[in-house]
Amino acid sequence: MRFHSSYQSLMGRTRVCGVLQEKAAYKEAFARLRELKQEIEHLQMLLEQSRTKLQRDFEHWMSLMLRQQQAASAVTAAARHIPSPLHVVHPHNSRQLLLQLLLR
């Protein structure tokens, strides 16, 4: 009977040791996952900041491109309305006036 009791006690201690080892492994894994979660959240924040900056920079660039295009269009339009000295038309020469209007 004493052998049986000792065996059961040994088995009980072995189970307790196993449970304690599993508990320690679980705590280590949980702590590692908590660290990874913090790292992931930090990376997500950096990604969102980068996305916002990229959007802002793109909108600024697009605004500049549109302003440059509008300025170039205005210069081109103004150049069309300013007669060049080579194209001065005398009112009595209707043929030359018609050609100049068609070239615009």
Stockholm file with secondary structure:
# STOCKHOLM 1.0

chainA/1-104         MRFHSSYQSLMGRTRVCGVLQEKAAYKEAFARLRELKQEIEHLQMLLEQSRTKLQRDFEHWMSLMLRQQQAASAVTAAARHIPSPLHVVHPHNSRQLLLQLLLR
#=GR chainA/1-104 SS CHHHHHHHHHHHHHHHHHHHHHHHHHHHHHHHHHHHHHHHHHHHHHHHHHHHHHHHHHHHHHHHHHHHHHHHHHHHHHHHHSCCGGGCCCTTCHHHHHHHHHHC
#=GC SS_cons         CHHHHHHHHHHHHHHHHHHHHHHHHHHHHHHHHHHHHHHHHHHHHHHHHHHHHHHHHHHHHHHHHHHHHHHHHHHHHHHHHSCCGGGCCCTTCHHHHHHHHHHC
//
